[in-house]
């Protein structure tokens, strides 16, 4: 199965392994598909994710589950046709990583503190897809309980 136009990879640097089962949501904040899933208002607080995913055992998200409530007209604005993400549309996107939920699922012995706490309950990575867009955008996230870093991968 081919990967979607935007993928991510999450590595738990505190424990030295991929971060499996991290819930991720992707949003289109501006561009042709701005407000995809929104309630008719383009303010960021009203924008809903157009797709969700969980990282696999290798910490990767290659395929997103498209929101079934997404209308055909809205989906087409962000490159989705018949529930499949086929075209990458220029704009500003956001991936939200639910990091607190991830750390709470780890056994206590596996983390740097016994409460499985994290300083960041979630991490929003906002990035721009330029015109013309490259074929694929990959967003790695290196994560620990109290820090993170990200970059444009390949």
Rosetta constraint file for C-alpha pairs under 8 A:
AtomPair CA 3 CA 7 HARMONIC 7.25 0.50
AtomPair CA 3 CA 62 HARMONIC 4.87 0.50
AtomPair CA 3 CA 63 HARMONIC 5.67 0.50
AtomPair CA 4 CA 62 HARMONIC 6.02 0.50
AtomPair CA 4 CA 63 HARMONIC 5.44 0.50
AtomPair CA 4 CA 64 HARMONIC 7.06 0.50
AtomPair CA 4 CA 85 HARMONIC 6.16 0.50
AtomPair CA 4 CA 86 HARMONIC 7.24 0.50
AtomPair CA 4 CA 136 HARMONIC 7.91 0.50
AtomPair CA 5 CA 85 HARMONIC 7.30 0.50
AtomPair CA 5 CA 86 HARMONIC 7.40 0.50
AtomPair CA 5 CA 87 HARMONIC 7.09 0.50
AtomPair CA 5 CA 88 HARMONIC 5.88 0.50
AtomPair CA 5 CA 135 HARMONIC 6.69 0.50
AtomPair CA 5 CA 136 HARMONIC 4.76 0.50
AtomPair CA 5 CA 137 HARMONIC 6.20 0.50
AtomPair CA 6 CA 62 HARMONIC 7.65 0.50
AtomPair CA 6 CA 136 HARMONIC 5.96 0.50
AtomPair CA 6 CA 137 HARMONIC 4.77 0.50
AtomPair CA 6 CA 138 HARMONIC 5.76 0.50
AtomPair CA 6 CA 139 HARMONIC 7.60 0.50
AtomPair CA 7 CA 60 HARMONIC 7.61 0.50
AtomPair CA 7 CA 61 HARMONIC 5.55 0.50
AtomPair CA 7 CA 62 HARMONIC 5.04 0.50
AtomPair CA 7 CA 63 HARMONIC 7.29 0.50
AtomPair CA 7 CA 136 HARMONIC 7.92 0.50
AtomPair CA 7 CA 137 HARMONIC 6.42 0.50
AtomPair CA 7 CA 138 HARMONIC 4.82 0.50
AtomPair CA 7 CA 139 HARMONIC 6.23 0.50
AtomPair CA 8 CA 60 HARMONIC 5.83 0.50
AtomPair CA 8 CA 61 HARMONIC 5.22 0.50
AtomPair CA 8 CA 62 HARMONIC 6.91 0.50
AtomPair CA 8 CA 138 HARMONIC 5.37 0.50
AtomPair CA 8 CA 139 HARMONIC 4.50 0.50
AtomPair CA 8 CA 140 HARMONIC 5.24 0.50
AtomPair CA 8 CA 141 HARMONIC 7.40 0.50
AtomPair CA 9 CA 55 HARMONIC 7.57 0.50
AtomPair CA 9 CA 59 HARMONIC 5.43 0.50
AtomPair CA 9 CA 60 HARMONIC 4.30 0.50
AtomPair CA 9 CA 61 HARMONIC 6.25 0.50
AtomPair CA 9 CA 138 HARMONIC 7.76 0.50
AtomPair CA 9 CA 139 HARMONIC 6.52 0.50
AtomPair CA 9 CA 140 HARMONIC 4.56 0.50
AtomPair CA 9 CA 141 HARMONIC 6.12 0.50
AtomPair CA 10 CA 18 HARMONIC 6.15 0.50
AtomPair CA 10 CA 19 HARMONIC 5.43 0.50
AtomPair CA 10 CA 20 HARMONIC 7.82 0.50
AtomPair CA 10 CA 55 HARMONIC 7.47 0.50
AtomPair CA 10 CA 59 HARMONIC 4.90 0.50
AtomPair CA 10 CA 60 HARMONIC 6.31 0.50
AtomPair CA 10 CA 140 HARMONIC 5.86 0.50
AtomPair CA 10 CA 141 HARMONIC 4.76 0.50
AtomPair CA 10 CA 142 HARMONIC 6.00 0.50
AtomPair CA 10 CA 143 HARMONIC 7.06 0.50
AtomPair CA 11 CA 16 HARMONIC 7.56 0.50
AtomPair CA 11 CA 17 HARMONIC 6.01 0.50
AtomPair CA 11 CA 18 HARMONIC 4.34 0.50
AtomPair CA 11 CA 19 HARMONIC 5.15 0.50
AtomPair CA 11 CA 59 HARMONIC 6.28 0.50
AtomPair CA 11 CA 140 HARMONIC 7.83 0.50
AtomPair CA 11 CA 141 HARMONIC 6.31 0.50
AtomPair CA 11 CA 142 HARMONIC 4.97 0.50
AtomPair CA 11 CA 143 HARMONIC 5.96 0.50
AtomPair CA 12 CA 16 HARMONIC 5.82 0.50
AtomPair CA 12 CA 17 HARMONIC 5.38 0.50
AtomPair CA 12 CA 18 HARMONIC 5.52 0.50
AtomPair CA 12 CA 19 HARMONIC 5.17 0.50
AtomPair CA 12 CA 142 HARMONIC 6.24 0.50
AtomPair CA 12 CA 143 HARMONIC 4.92 0.50
AtomPair CA 12 CA 144 HARMONIC 5.77 0.50
AtomPair CA 13 CA 17 HARMONIC 6.67 0.50
AtomPair CA 13 CA 142 HARMONIC 6.21 0.50
AtomPair CA 13 CA 143 HARMONIC 5.60 0.50
AtomPair CA 13 CA 144 HARMONIC 5.48 0.50
AtomPair CA 14 CA 111 HARMONIC 7.09 0.50
AtomPair CA 14 CA 112 HARMONIC 7.19 0.50
AtomPair CA 14 CA 143 HARMONIC 7.25 0.50
AtomPair CA 14 CA 144 HARMONIC 4.86 0.50
AtomPair CA 14 CA 145 HARMONIC 7.05 0.50
AtomPair CA 15 CA 110 HARMONIC 6.53 0.50
AtomPair CA 15 CA 111 HARMONIC 6.67 0.50
AtomPair CA 15 CA 144 HARMONIC 7.89 0.50
AtomPair CA 18 CA 57 HARMONIC 6.97 0.50
AtomPair CA 18 CA 58 HARMONIC 5.28 0.50
AtomPair CA 18 CA 59 HARMONIC 4.62 0.50
AtomPair CA 19 CA 55 HARMONIC 7.20 0.50
AtomPair CA 19 CA 57 HARMONIC 7.36 0.50
AtomPair CA 19 CA 58 HARMONIC 7.15 0.50
AtomPair CA 19 CA 59 HARMONIC 4.69 0.50
AtomPair CA 19 CA 102 HARMONIC 7.82 0.50
AtomPair CA 20 CA 54 HARMONIC 7.65 0.50
AtomPair CA 20 CA 55 HARMONIC 5.23 0.50
AtomPair CA 20 CA 56 HARMONIC 5.27 0.50
AtomPair CA 20 CA 57 HARMONIC 4.75 0.50
AtomPair CA 20 CA 58 HARMONIC 6.38 0.50
AtomPair CA 20 CA 59 HARMONIC 4.71 0.50
AtomPair CA 20 CA 60 HARMONIC 7.76 0.50
AtomPair CA 21 CA 54 HARMONIC 5.09 0.50
AtomPair CA 21 CA 55 HARMONIC 4.83 0.50
AtomPair CA 21 CA 56 HARMONIC 6.02 0.50
AtomPair CA 21 CA 57 HARMONIC 7.20 0.50
AtomPair CA 21 CA 59 HARMONIC 7.39 0.50
AtomPair CA 21 CA 102 HARMONIC 6.98 0.50
AtomPair CA 22 CA 54 HARMONIC 5.21 0.50
AtomPair CA 22 CA 55 HARMONIC 5.20 0.50
AtomPair CA 22 CA 59 HARMONIC 7.73 0.50
AtomPair CA 22 CA 97 HARMONIC 6.80 0.50
AtomPair CA 22 CA 98 HARMONIC 6.26 0.50
AtomPair CA 22 CA 99 HARMONIC 6.82 0.50
AtomPair CA 22 CA 101 HARMONIC 7.52 0.50
AtomPair CA 22 CA 102 HARMONIC 5.54 0.50
AtomPair CA 23 CA 52 HARMONIC 7.36 0.50
AtomPair CA 23 CA 53 HARMONIC 5.90 0.50
AtomPair CA 23 CA 54 HARMONIC 4.50 0.50
AtomPair CA 23 CA 55 HARMONIC 6.75 0.50
AtomPair CA 23 CA 97 HARMONIC 6.14 0.50
AtomPair CA 23 CA 98 HARMONIC 5.43 0.50
AtomPair CA 23 CA 99 HARMONIC 7.97 0.50
AtomPair CA 23 CA 102 HARMONIC 7.82 0.50
AtomPair CA 24 CA 52 HARMONIC 5.71 0.50
AtomPair CA 24 CA 53 HARMONIC 5.23 0.50
AtomPair CA 24 CA 54 HARMONIC 5.92 0.50
AtomPair CA 24 CA 55 HARMONIC 7.57 0.50
AtomPair CA 24 CA 95 HARMONIC 6.62 0.50
AtomPair CA 24 CA 96 HARMONIC 5.49 0.50
AtomPair CA 24 CA 97 HARMONIC 4.70 0.50
AtomPair CA 24 CA 98 HARMONIC 6.26 0.50
AtomPair CA 25 CA 49 HARMONIC 5.77 0.50
AtomPair CA 25 CA 50 HARMONIC 7.69 0.50
AtomPair CA 25 CA 51 HARMONIC 5.94 0.50
AtomPair CA 25 CA 52 HARMONIC 4.47 0.50
AtomPair CA 25 CA 53 HARMONIC 6.48 0.50
AtomPair CA 25 CA 95 HARMONIC 5.57 0.50
AtomPair CA 25 CA 96 HARMONIC 5.16 0.50
AtomPair CA 25 CA 97 HARMONIC 6.85 0.50
AtomPair CA 26 CA 49 HARMONIC 5.22 0.50
AtomPair CA 26 CA 50 HARMONIC 6.20 0.50
AtomPair CA 26 CA 51 HARMONIC 5.57 0.50
AtomPair CA 26 CA 52 HARMONIC 6.41 0.50
AtomPair CA 26 CA 93 HARMONIC 7.11 0.50
AtomPair CA 26 CA 94 HARMONIC 5.65 0.50
AtomPair CA 26 CA 95 HARMONIC 4.49 0.50
AtomPair CA 26 CA 96 HARMONIC 6.45 0.50
AtomPair CA 27 CA 35 HARMONIC 7.99 0.50
AtomPair CA 27 CA 36 HARMONIC 7.31 0.50
AtomPair CA 27 CA 47 HARMONIC 7.30 0.50
AtomPair CA 27 CA 48 HARMONIC 6.66 0.50
AtomPair CA 27 CA 49 HARMONIC 4.48 0.50
AtomPair CA 27 CA 50 HARMONIC 5.77 0.50
AtomPair CA 27 CA 51 HARMONIC 7.40 0.50
AtomPair CA 27 CA 93 HARMONIC 5.55 0.50
AtomPair CA 27 CA 94 HARMONIC 5.07 0.50
AtomPair CA 27 CA 95 HARMONIC 6.43 0.50
AtomPair CA 28 CA 33 HARMONIC 6.17 0.50
AtomPair CA 28 CA 34 HARMONIC 5.25 0.50
AtomPair CA 28 CA 35 HARMONIC 6.25 0.50
AtomPair CA 28 CA 36 HARMONIC 6.17 0.50
AtomPair CA 28 CA 49 HARMONIC 7.53 0.50
AtomPair CA 28 CA 50 HARMONIC 7.51 0.50
AtomPair CA 28 CA 78 HARMONIC 7.69 0.50
AtomPair CA 28 CA 91 HARMONIC 7.09 0.50
AtomPair CA 28 CA 92 HARMONIC 6.06 0.50
AtomPair CA 28 CA 93 HARMONIC 4.53 0.50
AtomPair CA 28 CA 94 HARMONIC 6.49 0.50
AtomPair CA 29 CA 33 HARMONIC 7.77 0.50
AtomPair CA 29 CA 34 HARMONIC 4.94 0.50
AtomPair CA 29 CA 35 HARMONIC 5.99 0.50
AtomPair CA 29 CA 36 HARMONIC 7.98 0.50
AtomPair CA 29 CA 42 HARMONIC 7.93 0.50
AtomPair CA 29 CA 44 HARMONIC 6.80 0.50
AtomPair CA 29 CA 47 HARMONIC 7.40 0.50
AtomPair CA 29 CA 91 HARMONIC 7.25 0.50
AtomPair CA 29 CA 92 HARMONIC 5.29 0.50
AtomPair CA 29 CA 93 HARMONIC 5.49 0.50
AtomPair CA 29 CA 94 HARMONIC 6.98 0.50
AtomPair CA 30 CA 34 HARMONIC 4.10 0.50
AtomPair CA 30 CA 35 HARMONIC 7.06 0.50
AtomPair CA 30 CA 91 HARMONIC 5.17 0.50
AtomPair CA 30 CA 92 HARMONIC 5.02 0.50
AtomPair CA 30 CA 93 HARMONIC 7.26 0.50
AtomPair CA 31 CA 89 HARMONIC 7.73 0.50
AtomPair CA 31 CA 90 HARMONIC 6.17 0.50
AtomPair CA 31 CA 91 HARMONIC 4.11 0.50
AtomPair CA 31 CA 92 HARMONIC 6.56 0.50
AtomPair CA 32 CA 77 HARMONIC 5.60 0.50
AtomPair CA 32 CA 78 HARMONIC 6.70 0.50
AtomPair CA 32 CA 89 HARMONIC 7.05 0.50
AtomPair CA 32 CA 90 HARMONIC 7.28 0.50
AtomPair CA 32 CA 91 HARMONIC 6.90 0.50
AtomPair CA 33 CA 74 HARMONIC 6.87 0.50
AtomPair CA 33 CA 75 HARMONIC 7.77 0.50
AtomPair CA 33 CA 77 HARMONIC 4.57 0.50
AtomPair CA 33 CA 78 HARMONIC 4.59 0.50
AtomPair CA 33 CA 89 HARMONIC 7.51 0.50
AtomPair CA 33 CA 91 HARMONIC 7.56 0.50
AtomPair CA 34 CA 42 HARMONIC 7.05 0.50
AtomPair CA 34 CA 91 HARMONIC 7.61 0.50
AtomPair CA 35 CA 39 HARMONIC 7.96 0.50
AtomPair CA 35 CA 40 HARMONIC 7.47 0.50
AtomPair CA 35 CA 41 HARMONIC 7.19 0.50
AtomPair CA 35 CA 42 HARMONIC 5.28 0.50
AtomPair CA 35 CA 43 HARMONIC 7.93 0.50
AtomPair CA 35 CA 44 HARMONIC 7.94 0.50
AtomPair CA 35 CA 46 HARMONIC 7.95 0.50
AtomPair CA 35 CA 47 HARMONIC 5.31 0.50
AtomPair CA 35 CA 48 HARMONIC 7.42 0.50
AtomPair CA 36 CA 47 HARMONIC 6.87 0.50
AtomPair CA 36 CA 48 HARMONIC 6.94 0.50
AtomPair CA 36 CA 49 HARMONIC 7.34 0.50
AtomPair CA 36 CA 50 HARMONIC 6.10 0.50
AtomPair CA 36 CA 70 HARMONIC 7.68 0.50
AtomPair CA 36 CA 74 HARMONIC 5.98 0.50
AtomPair CA 36 CA 75 HARMONIC 7.33 0.50
AtomPair CA 36 CA 78 HARMONIC 7.50 0.50
AtomPair CA 37 CA 47 HARMONIC 6.20 0.50
AtomPair CA 37 CA 48 HARMONIC 4.94 0.50
AtomPair CA 37 CA 49 HARMONIC 6.35 0.50
AtomPair CA 37 CA 50 HARMONIC 5.77 0.50
AtomPair CA 37 CA 69 HARMONIC 7.99 0.50
AtomPair CA 37 CA 70 HARMONIC 6.18 0.50
AtomPair CA 37 CA 74 HARMONIC 7.53 0.50
AtomPair CA 38 CA 42 HARMONIC 6.89 0.50
AtomPair CA 38 CA 46 HARMONIC 5.62 0.50
AtomPair CA 38 CA 47 HARMONIC 4.29 0.50
AtomPair CA 38 CA 48 HARMONIC 5.29 0.50
AtomPair CA 39 CA 46 HARMONIC 6.30 0.50
AtomPair CA 39 CA 47 HARMONIC 7.11 0.50
AtomPair CA 41 CA 46 HARMONIC 6.30 0.50
AtomPair CA 41 CA 47 HARMONIC 7.61 0.50
AtomPair CA 42 CA 46 HARMONIC 6.76 0.50
AtomPair CA 42 CA 47 HARMONIC 6.68 0.50
AtomPair CA 43 CA 47 HARMONIC 6.77 0.50
AtomPair CA 49 CA 67 HARMONIC 7.72 0.50
AtomPair CA 50 CA 66 HARMONIC 6.02 0.50
AtomPair CA 50 CA 67 HARMONIC 5.41 0.50
AtomPair CA 50 CA 70 HARMONIC 7.01 0.50
AtomPair CA 51 CA 64 HARMONIC 5.75 0.50
AtomPair CA 51 CA 65 HARMONIC 5.25 0.50
AtomPair CA 51 CA 66 HARMONIC 4.23 0.50
AtomPair CA 51 CA 67 HARMONIC 5.20 0.50
AtomPair CA 52 CA 64 HARMONIC 5.60 0.50
AtomPair CA 52 CA 65 HARMONIC 5.23 0.50
AtomPair CA 52 CA 66 HARMONIC 6.63 0.50
AtomPair CA 52 CA 67 HARMONIC 7.39 0.50
AtomPair CA 53 CA 61 HARMONIC 6.70 0.50
AtomPair CA 53 CA 63 HARMONIC 7.20 0.50
AtomPair CA 53 CA 64 HARMONIC 5.12 0.50
AtomPair CA 53 CA 65 HARMONIC 5.95 0.50
AtomPair CA 54 CA 61 HARMONIC 6.66 0.50
AtomPair CA 55 CA 59 HARMONIC 4.87 0.50
AtomPair CA 55 CA 60 HARMONIC 4.87 0.50
AtomPair CA 55 CA 61 HARMONIC 4.95 0.50
AtomPair CA 56 CA 60 HARMONIC 5.35 0.50
AtomPair CA 56 CA 61 HARMONIC 6.59 0.50
AtomPair CA 66 CA 70 HARMONIC 7.69 0.50
AtomPair CA 66 CA 83 HARMONIC 6.14 0.50
AtomPair CA 66 CA 84 HARMONIC 7.34 0.50
AtomPair CA 66 CA 85 HARMONIC 7.95 0.50
AtomPair CA 68 CA 83 HARMONIC 7.51 0.50
AtomPair CA 70 CA 74 HARMONIC 6.48 0.50
AtomPair CA 70 CA 75 HARMONIC 6.13 0.50
AtomPair CA 71 CA 75 HARMONIC 5.98 0.50
AtomPair CA 72 CA 76 HARMONIC 6.03 0.50
AtomPair CA 72 CA 80 HARMONIC 7.96 0.50
AtomPair CA 72 CA 81 HARMONIC 7.22 0.50
AtomPair CA 72 CA 82 HARMONIC 7.51 0.50
AtomPair CA 73 CA 77 HARMONIC 6.63 0.50
AtomPair CA 74 CA 78 HARMONIC 6.99 0.50
AtomPair CA 75 CA 79 HARMONIC 6.28 0.50
AtomPair CA 75 CA 80 HARMONIC 4.69 0.50
AtomPair CA 75 CA 81 HARMONIC 6.54 0.50
AtomPair CA 75 CA 83 HARMONIC 7.95 0.50
AtomPair CA 76 CA 80 HARMONIC 5.04 0.50
AtomPair CA 76 CA 81 HARMONIC 5.98 0.50
AtomPair CA 77 CA 89 HARMONIC 7.61 0.50
AtomPair CA 78 CA 87 HARMONIC 7.53 0.50
AtomPair CA 78 CA 88 HARMONIC 6.98 0.50
AtomPair CA 78 CA 89 HARMONIC 5.60 0.50
AtomPair CA 79 CA 85 HARMONIC 5.82 0.50
AtomPair CA 79 CA 86 HARMONIC 5.78 0.50
AtomPair CA 79 CA 87 HARMONIC 4.40 0.50
AtomPair CA 79 CA 88 HARMONIC 5.75 0.50
AtomPair CA 79 CA 89 HARMONIC 6.01 0.50
AtomPair CA 80 CA 84 HARMONIC 5.33 0.50
AtomPair CA 80 CA 85 HARMONIC 4.27 0.50
AtomPair CA 80 CA 86 HARMONIC 5.84 0.50
AtomPair CA 80 CA 87 HARMONIC 6.85 0.50
AtomPair CA 81 CA 85 HARMONIC 6.42 0.50
AtomPair CA 81 CA 86 HARMONIC 6.76 0.50
AtomPair CA 88 CA 133 HARMONIC 6.75 0.50
AtomPair CA 88 CA 135 HARMONIC 7.30 0.50
AtomPair CA 88 CA 136 HARMONIC 7.86 0.50
AtomPair CA 89 CA 129 HARMONIC 7.44 0.50
AtomPair CA 89 CA 133 HARMONIC 6.97 0.50
AtomPair CA 90 CA 128 HARMONIC 7.48 0.50
AtomPair CA 90 CA 129 HARMONIC 4.79 0.50
AtomPair CA 90 CA 130 HARMONIC 5.23 0.50
AtomPair CA 90 CA 131 HARMONIC 5.51 0.50
AtomPair CA 90 CA 132 HARMONIC 7.01 0.50
AtomPair CA 90 CA 133 HARMONIC 5.91 0.50
AtomPair CA 91 CA 128 HARMONIC 5.79 0.50
AtomPair CA 91 CA 129 HARMONIC 5.24 0.50
AtomPair CA 91 CA 130 HARMONIC 6.66 0.50
AtomPair CA 92 CA 126 HARMONIC 7.01 0.50
AtomPair CA 92 CA 127 HARMONIC 5.71 0.50
AtomPair CA 92 CA 128 HARMONIC 4.39 0.50
AtomPair CA 92 CA 129 HARMONIC 6.15 0.50
AtomPair CA 93 CA 126 HARMONIC 5.70 0.50
AtomPair CA 93 CA 127 HARMONIC 5.54 0.50
AtomPair CA 93 CA 128 HARMONIC 6.20 0.50
AtomPair CA 93 CA 129 HARMONIC 7.46 0.50
AtomPair CA 94 CA 124 HARMONIC 6.41 0.50
AtomPair CA 94 CA 125 HARMONIC 5.48 0.50
AtomPair CA 94 CA 126 HARMONIC 4.31 0.50
AtomPair CA 94 CA 127 HARMONIC 6.42 0.50
AtomPair CA 95 CA 124 HARMONIC 5.72 0.50
AtomPair CA 95 CA 125 HARMONIC 5.29 0.50
AtomPair CA 95 CA 126 HARMONIC 6.59 0.50
AtomPair CA 96 CA 122 HARMONIC 6.65 0.50
AtomPair CA 96 CA 123 HARMONIC 5.61 0.50
AtomPair CA 96 CA 124 HARMONIC 4.47 0.50
AtomPair CA 96 CA 125 HARMONIC 6.47 0.50
AtomPair CA 97 CA 122 HARMONIC 5.48 0.50
AtomPair CA 97 CA 123 HARMONIC 5.12 0.50
AtomPair CA 97 CA 124 HARMONIC 6.44 0.50
AtomPair CA 98 CA 102 HARMONIC 6.72 0.50
AtomPair CA 98 CA 121 HARMONIC 6.62 0.50
AtomPair CA 98 CA 122 HARMONIC 4.57 0.50
AtomPair CA 98 CA 123 HARMONIC 6.74 0.50
AtomPair CA 99 CA 103 HARMONIC 6.30 0.50
AtomPair CA 99 CA 118 HARMONIC 7.54 0.50
AtomPair CA 99 CA 120 HARMONIC 6.78 0.50
AtomPair CA 99 CA 121 HARMONIC 5.56 0.50
AtomPair CA 99 CA 122 HARMONIC 4.92 0.50
AtomPair CA 99 CA 123 HARMONIC 6.82 0.50
AtomPair CA 100 CA 104 HARMONIC 6.15 0.50
AtomPair CA 100 CA 117 HARMONIC 7.03 0.50
AtomPair CA 100 CA 118 HARMONIC 6.03 0.50
AtomPair CA 100 CA 120 HARMONIC 6.81 0.50
AtomPair CA 100 CA 121 HARMONIC 4.43 0.50
AtomPair CA 100 CA 122 HARMONIC 6.29 0.50
AtomPair CA 101 CA 105 HARMONIC 6.58 0.50
AtomPair CA 101 CA 121 HARMONIC 7.65 0.50
AtomPair CA 102 CA 106 HARMONIC 7.04 0.50
AtomPair CA 103 CA 116 HARMONIC 5.42 0.50
AtomPair CA 103 CA 117 HARMONIC 6.52 0.50
AtomPair CA 103 CA 118 HARMONIC 6.91 0.50
AtomPair CA 103 CA 145 HARMONIC 7.59 0.50
AtomPair CA 104 CA 115 HARMONIC 7.97 0.50
AtomPair CA 104 CA 116 HARMONIC 5.32 0.50
AtomPair CA 104 CA 117 HARMONIC 6.94 0.50
AtomPair CA 105 CA 116 HARMONIC 7.97 0.50
AtomPair CA 106 CA 110 HARMONIC 6.53 0.50
AtomPair CA 106 CA 111 HARMONIC 7.24 0.50
AtomPair CA 106 CA 116 HARMONIC 6.92 0.50
AtomPair CA 107 CA 111 HARMONIC 7.34 0.50
AtomPair CA 107 CA 116 HARMONIC 7.92 0.50
AtomPair CA 108 CA 113 HARMONIC 7.27 0.50
AtomPair CA 108 CA 114 HARMONIC 4.90 0.50
AtomPair CA 108 CA 115 HARMONIC 6.76 0.50
AtomPair CA 108 CA 116 HARMONIC 6.28 0.50
AtomPair CA 109 CA 114 HARMONIC 6.82 0.50
AtomPair CA 111 CA 116 HARMONIC 6.22 0.50
AtomPair CA 112 CA 116 HARMONIC 7.73 0.50
AtomPair CA 112 CA 145 HARMONIC 7.67 0.50
AtomPair CA 113 CA 117 HARMONIC 7.08 0.50
AtomPair CA 117 CA 145 HARMONIC 6.67 0.50
AtomPair CA 118 CA 144 HARMONIC 7.85 0.50
AtomPair CA 118 CA 145 HARMONIC 4.38 0.50
AtomPair CA 118 CA 146 HARMONIC 5.88 0.50
AtomPair CA 119 CA 145 HARMONIC 6.24 0.50
AtomPair CA 119 CA 146 HARMONIC 5.16 0.50
AtomPair CA 119 CA 147 HARMONIC 7.69 0.50
AtomPair CA 120 CA 145 HARMONIC 7.53 0.50
AtomPair CA 120 CA 146 HARMONIC 7.07 0.50
AtomPair CA 120 CA 147 HARMONIC 7.97 0.50
AtomPair CA 125 CA 150 HARMONIC 7.90 0.50
AtomPair CA 129 CA 133 HARMONIC 5.81 0.50
AtomPair CA 129 CA 134 HARMONIC 7.79 0.50
AtomPair CA 130 CA 134 HARMONIC 7.76 0.50
AtomPair CA 137 CA 152 HARMONIC 7.27 0.50
AtomPair CA 137 CA 153 HARMONIC 7.23 0.50
AtomPair CA 137 CA 154 HARMONIC 7.14 0.50
AtomPair CA 138 CA 152 HARMONIC 6.08 0.50
AtomPair CA 138 CA 153 HARMONIC 4.88 0.50
AtomPair CA 138 CA 154 HARMONIC 5.79 0.50
AtomPair CA 139 CA 150 HARMONIC 6.92 0.50
AtomPair CA 139 CA 151 HARMONIC 6.24 0.50
AtomPair CA 139 CA 152 HARMONIC 5.37 0.50
AtomPair CA 139 CA 153 HARMONIC 5.60 0.50
AtomPair CA 140 CA 150 HARMONIC 5.65 0.50
AtomPair CA 140 CA 151 HARMONIC 6.17 0.50
AtomPair CA 140 CA 152 HARMONIC 6.98 0.50
AtomPair CA 140 CA 153 HARMONIC 6.16 0.50
AtomPair CA 141 CA 148 HARMONIC 6.92 0.50
AtomPair CA 141 CA 149 HARMONIC 5.95 0.50
AtomPair CA 141 CA 150 HARMONIC 4.71 0.50
AtomPair CA 141 CA 151 HARMONIC 7.39 0.50
AtomPair CA 142 CA 148 HARMONIC 5.44 0.50
AtomPair CA 142 CA 149 HARMONIC 5.28 0.50
AtomPair CA 142 CA 150 HARMONIC 6.24 0.50
AtomPair CA 143 CA 147 HARMONIC 6.26 0.50
AtomPair CA 143 CA 148 HARMONIC 4.54 0.50
AtomPair CA 143 CA 149 HARMONIC 6.83 0.50
AtomPair CA 144 CA 148 HARMONIC 6.14 0.50
